[in-house]
């Protein structure tokens, strides 16, 4: 069965379809620059960094020190990482696989 988020509506479907059209890093940077405020982008980037560190089993203190994230943010990301929709898990596993393949080619 396909995942259906509780926030799905016509506008969100358009957003998802737009994201799927992005072909490379430059497309993503340009789209995010137009779509989000700098603060929103920095917040999303921070949460992704927190998720990566949690995935790698870093402690809250190390994560807070390195990312500047509050313990509330770290806890929320941890909850999503462990009990969420598996979005972080899927992306982090793909990034890990990509890194291993890249390291193997060297």
Backbone atoms as SQL, in Angstrom:
CREATE TABLE atoms (id INTEGER PRIMARY KEY, chain TEXT, resi INTEGER, resn TEXT, atom TEXT, x REAL, y REAL, z REAL);
INSERT INTO atoms VALUES
  (1, 'A', 1, 'UNK', 'N', 0.848, -1.186, 0.000),
  (2, 'A', 1, 'UNK', 'CA', 0.000, 0.000, 0.000),
  (3, 'A', 1, 'UNK', 'C', 0.892, 1.248, 0.000),
  (4, 'A', 2, 'UNK', 'N', 0.515, 2.233, -0.762),
  (5, 'A', 2, 'UNK', 'CA', 1.279, 3.478, -0.862),
  (6, 'A', 2, 'UNK', 'C', 1.061, 4.340, 0.373),
  (7, 'A', 3, 'UNK', 'N', 2.103, 5.045, 0.752),
  (8, 'A', 3, 'UNK', 'CA', 2.032, 5.950, 1.899),
  (9, 'A', 3, 'UNK', 'C', 1.221, 7.183, 1.527),
  (10, 'A', 4, 'UNK', 'N', 0.275, 7.558, 2.383),
  (11, 'A', 4, 'UNK', 'CA', -0.518, 8.771, 2.179),
  (12, 'A', 4, 'UNK', 'C', -0.378, 9.634, 3.430),
  (13, 'A', 5, 'UNK', 'N', 0.335, 10.763, 3.326),
  (14, 'A', 5, 'UNK', 'CA', 0.512, 11.623, 4.496),
  (15, 'A', 5, 'UNK', 'C', -0.794, 12.326, 4.854),
  (16, 'A', 6, 'UNK', 'N', -0.931, 12.696, 6.123),
  (17, 'A', 6, 'UNK', 'CA', -2.159, 13.371, 6.549),
  (18, 'A', 6, 'UNK', 'C', -2.237, 14.811, 6.050),
  (19, 'A', 7, 'UNK', 'N', -1.182, 15.328, 5.450),
  (20, 'A', 7, 'UNK', 'CA', -1.180, 16.697, 4.928),
  (21, 'A', 7, 'UNK', 'C', -1.391, 16.748, 3.420),
  (22, 'A', 8, 'UNK', 'N', -1.661, 15.608, 2.817),
  (23, 'A', 8, 'UNK', 'CA', -1.810, 15.562, 1.351),
  (24, 'A', 8, 'UNK', 'C', -3.084, 16.284, 0.912),
  (25, 'A', 9, 'UNK', 'N', -2.913, 17.175, -0.060),
  (26, 'A', 9, 'UNK', 'CA', -4.021, 17.890, -0.683),
  (27, 'A', 9, 'UNK', 'C', -3.552, 18.306, -2.079),
  (28, 'A', 10, 'UNK', 'N', -4.398, 18.985, -2.829),
  (29, 'A', 10, 'UNK', 'CA', -4.037, 19.359, -4.203),
  (30, 'A', 10, 'UNK', 'C', -2.747, 20.164, -4.262),
  (31, 'A', 11, 'UNK', 'N', -2.602, 21.168, -3.391),
  (32, 'A', 11, 'UNK', 'CA', -1.394, 21.998, -3.401),
  (33, 'A', 11, 'UNK', 'C', -0.147, 21.189, -3.072),
  (34, 'A', 12, 'UNK', 'N', -0.261, 20.279, -2.114),
  (35, 'A', 12, 'UNK', 'CA', 0.910, 19.481, -1.748),
  (36, 'A', 12, 'UNK', 'C', 1.261, 18.497, -2.859),
  (37, 'A', 13, 'UNK', 'N', 0.264, 18.020, -3.560),
  (38, 'A', 13, 'UNK', 'CA', 0.525, 17.109, -4.675),
  (39, 'A', 13, 'UNK', 'C', 1.294, 17.833, -5.786),
  (40, 'A', 14, 'UNK', 'N', 0.943, 19.084, -6.032),
  (41, 'A', 14, 'UNK', 'CA', 1.668, 19.887, -7.018),
  (42, 'A', 14, 'UNK', 'C', 3.119, 20.078, -6.584),
  (43, 'A', 15, 'UNK', 'N', 3.326, 20.336, -5.302),
  (44, 'A', 15, 'UNK', 'CA', 4.681, 20.501, -4.774),
  (45, 'A', 15, 'UNK', 'C', 5.504, 19.232, -4.977),
  (46, 'A', 16, 'UNK', 'N', 4.939, 18.105, -4.633),
  (47, 'A', 16, 'UNK', 'CA', 5.652, 16.830, -4.778),
  (48, 'A', 16, 'UNK', 'C', 5.992, 16.571, -6.246),
  (49, 'A', 17, 'UNK', 'N', 5.049, 16.815, -7.127),
  (50, 'A', 17, 'UNK', 'CA', 5.308, 16.616, -8.561),
  (51, 'A', 17, 'UNK', 'C', 6.389, 17.567, -9.058),
  (52, 'A', 18, 'UNK', 'N', 6.384, 18.797, -8.541),
  (53, 'A', 18, 'UNK', 'CA', 7.420, 19.765, -8.932),
  (54, 'A', 18, 'UNK', 'C', 8.798, 19.288, -8.480),
  (55, 'A', 19, 'UNK', 'N', 8.896, 18.800, -7.252),
  (56, 'A', 19, 'UNK', 'CA', 10.176, 18.307, -6.732),
  (57, 'A', 19, 'UNK', 'C', 10.688, 17.145, -7.579),
  (58, 'A', 20, 'UNK', 'N', 9.790, 16.291, -7.996),
  (59, 'A', 20, 'UNK', 'CA', 10.189, 15.147, -8.816),
  (60, 'A', 20, 'UNK', 'C', 10.727, 15.556, -10.187),
  (61, 'A', 21, 'UNK', 'N', 10.458, 16.782, -10.602),
  (62, 'A', 21, 'UNK', 'CA', 10.963, 17.268, -11.889),
  (63, 'A', 21, 'UNK', 'C', 12.403, 17.770, -11.810),
  (64, 'A', 22, 'UNK', 'N', 12.920, 17.963, -10.612),
  (65, 'A', 22, 'UNK', 'CA', 14.268, 18.494, -10.448),
  (66, 'A', 22, 'UNK', 'C', 15.288, 17.449, -10.880),
  (67, 'A', 23, 'UNK', 'N', 16.223, 17.859, -11.729),
  (68, 'A', 23, 'UNK', 'CA', 17.143, 16.898, -12.331),
  (69, 'A', 23, 'UNK', 'C', 18.538, 16.880, -11.733),
  (70, 'A', 24, 'UNK', 'N', 18.962, 17.978, -11.120),
  (71, 'A', 24, 'UNK', 'CA', 20.326, 18.021, -10.597),
  (72, 'A', 24, 'UNK', 'C', 20.402, 19.003, -9.429),
  (73, 'A', 25, 'UNK', 'N', 21.594, 19.100, -8.838),
  (74, 'A', 25, 'UNK', 'CA', 21.772, 19.967, -7.668),
  (75, 'A', 25, 'UNK', 'C', 21.421, 21.418, -7.967),
  (76, 'A', 26, 'UNK', 'N', 21.812, 21.898, -9.136),
  (77, 'A', 26, 'UNK', 'CA', 21.510, 23.295, -9.461),
  (78, 'A', 26, 'UNK', 'C', 20.001, 23.530, -9.501),
  (79, 'A', 27, 'UNK', 'N', 19.243, 22.595, -10.094),
  (80, 'A', 27, 'UNK', 'CA', 17.781, 22.708, -10.096),
  (81, 'A', 27, 'UNK', 'C', 17.241, 22.790, -8.673),
  (82, 'A', 28, 'UNK', 'N', 17.767, 21.942, -7.800),
  (83, 'A', 28, 'UNK', 'CA', 17.296, 21.910, -6.411),
  (84, 'A', 28, 'UNK', 'C', 17.619, 23.225, -5.710),
  (85, 'A', 29, 'UNK', 'N', 18.859, 23.698, -5.850),
  (86, 'A', 29, 'UNK', 'CA', 19.240, 24.967, -5.225),
  (87, 'A', 29, 'UNK', 'C', 18.359, 26.111, -5.719),
  (88, 'A', 30, 'UNK', 'N', 18.132, 26.180, -7.019),
  (89, 'A', 30, 'UNK', 'CA', 17.325, 27.262, -7.582),
  (90, 'A', 30, 'UNK', 'C', 15.879, 27.183, -7.093),
  (91, 'A', 31, 'UNK', 'N', 15.332, 25.966, -7.073),
  (92, 'A', 31, 'UNK', 'CA', 13.950, 25.781, -6.641),
  (93, 'A', 31, 'UNK', 'C', 13.788, 26.149, -5.168),
  (94, 'A', 32, 'UNK', 'N', 14.683, 25.641, -4.322),
  (95, 'A', 32, 'UNK', 'CA', 14.604, 25.964, -2.898),
  (96, 'A', 32, 'UNK', 'C', 14.787, 27.453, -2.651),
  (97, 'A', 33, 'UNK', 'N', 15.667, 28.082, -3.411),
  (98, 'A', 33, 'UNK', 'CA', 15.904, 29.516, -3.262),
  (99, 'A', 33, 'UNK', 'C', 14.634, 30.317, -3.558),
  (100, 'A', 34, 'UNK', 'N', 13.881, 29.891, -4.566),
  (101, 'A', 34, 'UNK', 'CA', 12.627, 30.569, -4.907),
  (102, 'A', 34, 'UNK', 'C', 11.498, 30.210, -3.945),
  (103, 'A', 35, 'UNK', 'N', 11.468, 28.973, -3.497),
  (104, 'A', 35, 'UNK', 'CA', 10.344, 28.453, -2.720),
  (105, 'A', 35, 'UNK', 'C', 10.390, 28.825, -1.241),
  (106, 'A', 36, 'UNK', 'N', 11.570, 28.800, -0.655),
  (107, 'A', 36, 'UNK', 'CA', 11.713, 28.928, 0.796),
  (108, 'A', 36, 'UNK', 'C', 12.490, 30.177, 1.181),
  (109, 'A', 37, 'UNK', 'N', 12.286, 30.593, 2.424),
  (110, 'A', 37, 'UNK', 'CA', 13.129, 31.647, 2.971),
  (111, 'A', 37, 'UNK', 'C', 14.472, 31.031, 3.353),
  (112, 'A', 38, 'UNK', 'N', 15.457, 31.873, 3.537),
  (113, 'A', 38, 'UNK', 'CA', 16.774, 31.389, 3.965),
  (114, 'A', 38, 'UNK', 'C', 16.650, 30.654, 5.295),
  (115, 'A', 39, 'UNK', 'N', 15.841, 31.191, 6.203),
  (116, 'A', 39, 'UNK', 'CA', 15.640, 30.566, 7.513),
  (117, 'A', 39, 'UNK', 'C', 15.031, 29.177, 7.366),
  (118, 'A', 40, 'UNK', 'N', 14.046, 29.030, 6.485),
  (119, 'A', 40, 'UNK', 'CA', 13.427, 27.717, 6.272),
  (120, 'A', 40, 'UNK', 'C', 14.436, 26.712, 5.720),
  (121, 'A', 41, 'UNK', 'N', 15.239, 27.153, 4.766),
  (122, 'A', 41, 'UNK', 'CA', 16.248, 26.262, 4.185),
  (123, 'A', 41, 'UNK', 'C', 17.269, 25.860, 5.237),
  (124, 'A', 42, 'UNK', 'N', 17.728, 26.836, 6.032),
  (125, 'A', 42, 'UNK', 'CA', 18.706, 26.525, 7.081),
  (126, 'A', 42, 'UNK', 'C', 18.121, 25.567, 8.110),
  (127, 'A', 43, 'UNK', 'N', 16.849, 25.732, 8.448),
  (128, 'A', 43, 'UNK', 'CA', 16.201, 24.832, 9.410),
  (129, 'A', 43, 'UNK', 'C', 16.104, 23.414, 8.864),
  (130, 'A', 44, 'UNK', 'N', 15.722, 23.294, 7.597),
  (131, 'A', 44, 'UNK', 'CA', 15.644, 21.961, 6.987),
  (132, 'A', 44, 'UNK', 'C', 17.023, 21.321, 6.899),
  (133, 'A', 45, 'UNK', 'N', 18.017, 22.117, 6.537),
  (134, 'A', 45, 'UNK', 'CA', 19.388, 21.599, 6.446),
  (135, 'A', 45, 'UNK', 'C', 19.876, 21.142, 7.816),
  (136, 'A', 46, 'UNK', 'N', 19.554, 21.919, 8.850),
  (137, 'A', 46, 'UNK', 'CA', 19.958, 21.548, 10.202),
  (138, 'A', 46, 'UNK', 'C', 19.289, 20.236, 10.616),
  (139, 'A', 47, 'UNK', 'N', 17.995, 20.091, 10.346),
  (140, 'A', 47, 'UNK', 'CA', 17.296, 18.851, 10.703),
  (141, 'A', 47, 'UNK', 'C', 17.881, 17.652, 9.960),
  (142, 'A', 48, 'UNK', 'N', 18.265, 17.855, 8.705),
  (143, 'A', 48, 'UNK', 'CA', 18.881, 16.763, 7.941),
  (144, 'A', 48, 'UNK', 'C', 20.226, 16.379, 8.543),
  (145, 'A', 49, 'UNK', 'N', 20.999, 17.388, 8.957),
  (146, 'A', 49, 'UNK', 'CA', 22.296, 17.135, 9.598),
  (147, 'A', 49, 'UNK', 'C', 22.085, 16.373, 10.908),
  (148, 'A', 50, 'UNK', 'N', 21.094, 16.803, 11.689),
  (149, 'A', 50, 'UNK', 'CA', 20.765, 16.121, 12.947),
  (150, 'A', 50, 'UNK', 'C', 20.373, 14.670, 12.661),
  (151, 'A', 51, 'UNK', 'N', 19.534, 14.455, 11.668),
  (152, 'A', 51, 'UNK', 'CA', 19.095, 13.093, 11.331),
  (153, 'A', 51, 'UNK', 'C', 20.280, 12.217, 10.945),
  (154, 'A', 52, 'UNK', 'N', 21.186, 12.759, 10.158),
  (155, 'A', 52, 'UNK', 'CA', 22.377, 12.002, 9.743),
  (156, 'A', 52, 'UNK', 'C', 23.219, 11.624, 10.955),
  (157, 'A', 53, 'UNK', 'N', 23.403, 12.564, 11.872),
  (158, 'A', 53, 'UNK', 'CA', 24.205, 12.279, 13.065),
  (159, 'A', 53, 'UNK', 'C', 23.516, 11.262, 13.969),
  (160, 'A', 54, 'UNK', 'N', 22.191, 11.367, 14.117),
  (161, 'A', 54, 'UNK', 'CA', 21.456, 10.380, 14.908),
  (162, 'A', 54, 'UNK', 'C', 21.555, 8.999, 14.260),
  (163, 'A', 55, 'UNK', 'N', 21.438, 8.950, 12.961),
  (164, 'A', 55, 'UNK', 'CA', 21.548, 7.706, 12.197),
  (165, 'A', 55, 'UNK', 'C', 22.914, 7.062, 12.425),
  (166, 'A', 56, 'UNK', 'N', 23.928, 7.916, 12.580),
  (167, 'A', 56, 'UNK', 'CA', 25.293, 7.445, 12.846),
  (168, 'A', 56, 'UNK', 'C', 25.548, 7.249, 14.339),
  (169, 'A', 57, 'UNK', 'N', 24.493, 7.382, 15.154),
  (170, 'A', 57, 'UNK', 'CA', 24.505, 7.119, 16.592),
  (171, 'A', 57, 'UNK', 'C', 25.316, 8.112, 17.411),
  (172, 'A', 58, 'UNK', 'N', 25.362, 9.356, 16.977),
  (173, 'A', 58, 'UNK', 'CA', 25.999, 10.405, 17.779),
  (174, 'A', 58, 'UNK', 'C', 25.104, 10.734, 18.971),
  (175, 'A', 59, 'UNK', 'N', 25.705, 11.237, 20.038),
  (176, 'A', 59, 'UNK', 'CA', 24.941, 11.605, 21.230),
  (177, 'A', 59, 'UNK', 'C', 24.298, 12.976, 21.044),
  (178, 'A', 60, 'UNK', 'N', 23.262, 13.242, 21.845),
  (179, 'A', 60, 'UNK', 'CA', 22.581, 14.538, 21.784),
  (180, 'A', 60, 'UNK', 'C', 23.564, 15.680, 22.020),
  (181, 'A', 61, 'UNK', 'N', 24.470, 15.513, 22.989),
  (182, 'A', 61, 'UNK', 'CA', 25.426, 16.586, 23.290),
  (183, 'A', 61, 'UNK', 'C', 26.328, 16.889, 22.102),
  (184, 'A', 62, 'UNK', 'N', 26.823, 15.864, 21.454),
  (185, 'A', 62, 'UNK', 'CA', 27.685, 16.051, 20.283),
  (186, 'A', 62, 'UNK', 'C', 26.888, 16.708, 19.158),
  (187, 'A', 63, 'UNK', 'N', 25.661, 16.239, 18.947),
  (188, 'A', 63, 'UNK', 'CA', 24.817, 16.797, 17.887),
  (189, 'A', 63, 'UNK', 'C', 24.516, 18.268, 18.153),
  (190, 'A', 64, 'UNK', 'N', 24.126, 18.581, 19.389),
  (191, 'A', 64, 'UNK', 'CA', 23.817, 19.971, 19.741),
  (192, 'A', 64, 'UNK', 'C', 25.033, 20.856, 19.546),
  (193, 'A', 65, 'UNK', 'N', 26.187, 20.367, 19.955),
  (194, 'A', 65, 'UNK', 'CA', 27.421, 21.137, 19.826),
  (195, 'A', 65, 'UNK', 'C', 27.790, 21.378, 18.363),
  (196, 'A', 66, 'UNK', 'N', 27.688, 20.347, 17.539),
  (197, 'A', 66, 'UNK', 'CA', 28.103, 20.461, 16.134),
  (198, 'A', 66, 'UNK', 'C', 27.098, 21.212, 15.268),
  (199, 'A', 67, 'UNK', 'N', 25.804, 21.031, 15.544),
  (200, 'A', 67, 'UNK', 'CA', 24.779, 21.607, 14.667),
  (201, 'A', 67, 'UNK', 'C', 24.153, 22.887, 15.199),
  (202, 'A', 68, 'UNK', 'N', 24.245, 23.097, 16.510),
  (203, 'A', 68, 'UNK', 'CA', 23.566, 24.237, 17.114),
  (204, 'A', 68, 'UNK', 'C', 22.081, 23.989, 17.327),
  (205, 'A', 69, 'UNK', 'N', 21.622, 22.776, 17.060),
  (206, 'A', 69, 'UNK', 'CA', 20.210, 22.435, 17.226),
  (207, 'A', 69, 'UNK', 'C', 19.862, 22.323, 18.705),
  (208, 'A', 70, 'UNK', 'N', 18.640, 22.699, 19.036),
  (209, 'A', 70, 'UNK', 'CA', 18.166, 22.553, 20.410),
  (210, 'A', 70, 'UNK', 'C', 17.871, 21.082, 20.684),
  (211, 'A', 71, 'UNK', 'N', 17.803, 20.732, 21.966),
  (212, 'A', 71, 'UNK', 'CA', 17.471, 19.344, 22.304),
  (213, 'A', 71, 'UNK', 'C', 16.045, 19.022, 21.851),
  (214, 'A', 72, 'UNK', 'N', 15.165, 20.017, 21.814),
  (215, 'A', 72, 'UNK', 'CA', 13.799, 19.793, 21.323),
  (216, 'A', 72, 'UNK', 'C', 13.820, 19.400, 19.845),
  (217, 'A', 73, 'UNK', 'N', 14.631, 20.089, 19.060),
  (218, 'A', 73, 'UNK', 'CA', 14.754, 19.755, 17.635),
  (219, 'A', 73, 'UNK', 'C', 15.357, 18.370, 17.467),
  (220, 'A', 74, 'UNK', 'N', 16.399, 18.084, 18.223),
  (221, 'A', 74, 'UNK', 'CA', 17.045, 16.769, 18.138),
  (222, 'A', 74, 'UNK', 'C', 16.048, 15.672, 18.509),
  (223, 'A', 75, 'UNK', 'N', 15.274, 15.889, 19.570),
  (224, 'A', 75, 'UNK', 'CA', 14.274, 14.903, 20.000),
  (225, 'A', 75, 'UNK', 'C', 13.206, 14.686, 18.935),
  (226, 'A', 76, 'UNK', 'N', 12.751, 15.775, 18.321),
  (227, 'A', 76, 'UNK', 'CA', 11.726, 15.654, 17.286),
  (228, 'A', 76, 'UNK', 'C', 12.265, 14.872, 16.091),
  (229, 'A', 77, 'UNK', 'N', 13.465, 15.194, 15.658),
  (230, 'A', 77, 'UNK', 'CA', 14.064, 14.473, 14.532),
  (231, 'A', 77, 'UNK', 'C', 14.260, 13.005, 14.908),
  (232, 'A', 78, 'UNK', 'N', 14.701, 12.747, 16.127),
  (233, 'A', 78, 'UNK', 'CA', 14.899, 11.370, 16.585),
  (234, 'A', 78, 'UNK', 'C', 13.583, 10.596, 16.564),
  (235, 'A', 79, 'UNK', 'N', 12.514, 11.243, 17.014),
  (236, 'A', 79, 'UNK', 'CA', 11.196, 10.599, 17.009),
  (237, 'A', 79, 'UNK', 'C', 10.782, 10.262, 15.564),
  (238, 'A', 80, 'UNK', 'N', 10.988, 11.209, 14.654),
  (239, 'A', 80, 'UNK', 'CA', 10.659, 10.956, 13.244),
  (240, 'A', 80, 'UNK', 'C', 11.536, 9.858, 12.658),
  (241, 'A', 81, 'UNK', 'N', 12.797, 9.870, 13.024),
  (242, 'A', 81, 'UNK', 'CA', 13.742, 8.870, 12.521),
  (243, 'A', 81, 'UNK', 'C', 13.345, 7.468, 12.967),
  (244, 'A', 82, 'UNK', 'N', 12.849, 7.363, 14.194),
  (245, 'A', 82, 'UNK', 'CA', 12.508, 6.052, 14.749),
  (246, 'A', 82, 'UNK', 'C', 11.055, 5.635, 14.559),
  (247, 'A', 83, 'UNK', 'N', 10.137, 6.610, 14.554),
  (248, 'A', 83, 'UNK', 'CA', 8.712, 6.268, 14.524),
  (249, 'A', 83, 'UNK', 'C', 7.936, 7.001, 13.438),
  (250, 'A', 84, 'UNK', 'N', 8.632, 7.681, 12.553),
  (251, 'A', 84, 'UNK', 'CA', 7.968, 8.490, 11.533),
  (252, 'A', 84, 'UNK', 'C', 7.604, 7.699, 10.288),
  (253, 'A', 85, 'UNK', 'N', 7.525, 8.416, 9.187),
  (254, 'A', 85, 'UNK', 'CA', 7.081, 7.847, 7.911),
  (255, 'A', 85, 'UNK', 'C', 8.219, 7.212, 7.117),
  (256, 'A', 86, 'UNK', 'N', 9.373, 7.065, 7.727),
  (257, 'A', 86, 'UNK', 'CA', 10.571, 6.457, 7.129),
  (258, 'A', 86, 'UNK', 'C', 11.219, 7.333, 6.058),
  (259, 'A', 87, 'UNK', 'N', 10.849, 8.604, 6.011),
  (260, 'A', 87, 'UNK', 'CA', 11.451, 9.512, 5.037),
  (261, 'A', 87, 'UNK', 'C', 12.932, 9.714, 5.280),
  (262, 'A', 88, 'UNK', 'N', 13.276, 10.035, 6.525),
  (263, 'A', 88, 'UNK', 'CA', 14.699, 10.188, 6.861),
  (264, 'A', 88, 'UNK', 'C', 15.454, 8.892, 6.588),
  (265, 'A', 89, 'UNK', 'N', 14.890, 7.783, 7.052),
  (266, 'A', 89, 'UNK', 'CA', 15.555, 6.483, 6.895),
  (267, 'A', 89, 'UNK', 'C', 15.855, 6.186, 5.429),
  (268, 'A', 90, 'UNK', 'N', 14.879, 6.400, 4.579),
  (269, 'A', 90, 'UNK', 'CA', 15.052, 6.098, 3.155),
  (270, 'A', 90, 'UNK', 'C', 16.149, 6.956, 2.534),
  (271, 'A', 91, 'UNK', 'N', 16.112, 8.246, 2.829),
  (272, 'A', 91, 'UNK', 'CA', 17.108, 9.159, 2.259),
  (273, 'A', 91, 'UNK', 'C', 18.494, 8.847, 2.802),
  (274, 'A', 92, 'UNK', 'N', 18.598, 8.630, 4.104),
  (275, 'A', 92, 'UNK', 'CA', 19.907, 8.370, 4.703),
  (276, 'A', 92, 'UNK', 'C', 20.512, 7.062, 4.199),
  (277, 'A', 93, 'UNK', 'N', 19.685, 6.045, 4.005),
  (278, 'A', 93, 'UNK', 'CA', 20.187, 4.781, 3.458),
  (279, 'A', 93, 'UNK', 'C', 20.693, 4.974, 2.033),
  (280, 'A', 94, 'UNK', 'N', 19.974, 5.767, 1.239),
  (281, 'A', 94, 'UNK', 'CA', 20.409, 6.032, -0.138),
  (282, 'A', 94, 'UNK', 'C', 21.707, 6.828, -0.158),
  (283, 'A', 95, 'UNK', 'N', 21.816, 7.817, 0.728),
  (284, 'A', 95, 'UNK', 'CA', 23.048, 8.604, 0.806),
  (285, 'A', 95, 'UNK', 'C', 24.224, 7.740, 1.244),
  (286, 'A', 96, 'UNK', 'N', 23.969, 6.847, 2.202),
  (287, 'A', 96, 'UNK', 'CA', 25.013, 5.939, 2.683),
  (288, 'A', 96, 'UNK', 'C', 25.475, 5.010, 1.554),
  (289, 'A', 97, 'UNK', 'N', 24.536, 4.484, 0.807),
  (290, 'A', 97, 'UNK', 'CA', 24.866, 3.606, -0.321),
  (291, 'A', 97, 'UNK', 'C', 25.665, 4.373, -1.371),
  (292, 'A', 98, 'UNK', 'N', 25.243, 5.587, -1.671),
  (293, 'A', 98, 'UNK', 'CA', 25.942, 6.419, -2.653),
  (294, 'A', 98, 'UNK', 'C', 27.375, 6.700, -2.210),
  (295, 'A', 99, 'UNK', 'N', 27.557, 6.979, -0.920),
  (296, 'A', 99, 'UNK', 'CA', 28.896, 7.258, -0.396),
  (297, 'A', 99, 'UNK', 'C', 29.784, 6.019, -0.503),
  (298, 'A', 100, 'UNK', 'N', 29.237, 4.853, -0.152),
  (299, 'A', 100, 'UNK', 'CA', 30.009, 3.609, -0.246),
  (300, 'A', 100, 'UNK', 'C', 30.425, 3.333, -1.685),
  (301, 'A', 101, 'UNK', 'N', 29.513, 3.550, -2.617),
  (302, 'A', 101, 'UNK', 'CA', 29.837, 3.336, -4.035),
  (303, 'A', 101, 'UNK', 'C', 30.897, 4.322, -4.502),
  (304, 'A', 102, 'UNK', 'N', 30.787, 5.554, -4.043),
  (305, 'A', 102, 'UNK', 'CA', 31.759, 6.589, -4.406),
  (306, 'A', 102, 'UNK', 'C', 33.129, 6.270, -3.817),
  (307, 'A', 103, 'UNK', 'N', 33.153, 5.828, -2.556),
  (308, 'A', 103, 'UNK', 'CA', 34.412, 5.458, -1.903),
  (309, 'A', 103, 'UNK', 'C', 35.043, 4.243, -2.578),
  (310, 'A', 104, 'UNK', 'N', 34.200, 3.324, -3.014),
  (311, 'A', 104, 'UNK', 'CA', 34.686, 2.099, -3.661),
  (312, 'A', 104, 'UNK', 'C', 35.346, 2.406, -5.009),
  (313, 'A', 105, 'UNK', 'N', 34.840, 3.435, -5.699),
  (314, 'A', 105, 'UNK', 'CA', 35.388, 3.808, -7.010),
  (315, 'A', 105, 'UNK', 'C', 36.761, 4.457, -6.899),
  (316, 'A', 106, 'UNK', 'N', 37.088, 4.986, -5.738),
  (317, 'A', 106, 'UNK', 'CA', 38.368, 5.692, -5.555),
  (318, 'A', 106, 'UNK', 'C', 39.533, 4.766, -5.439);
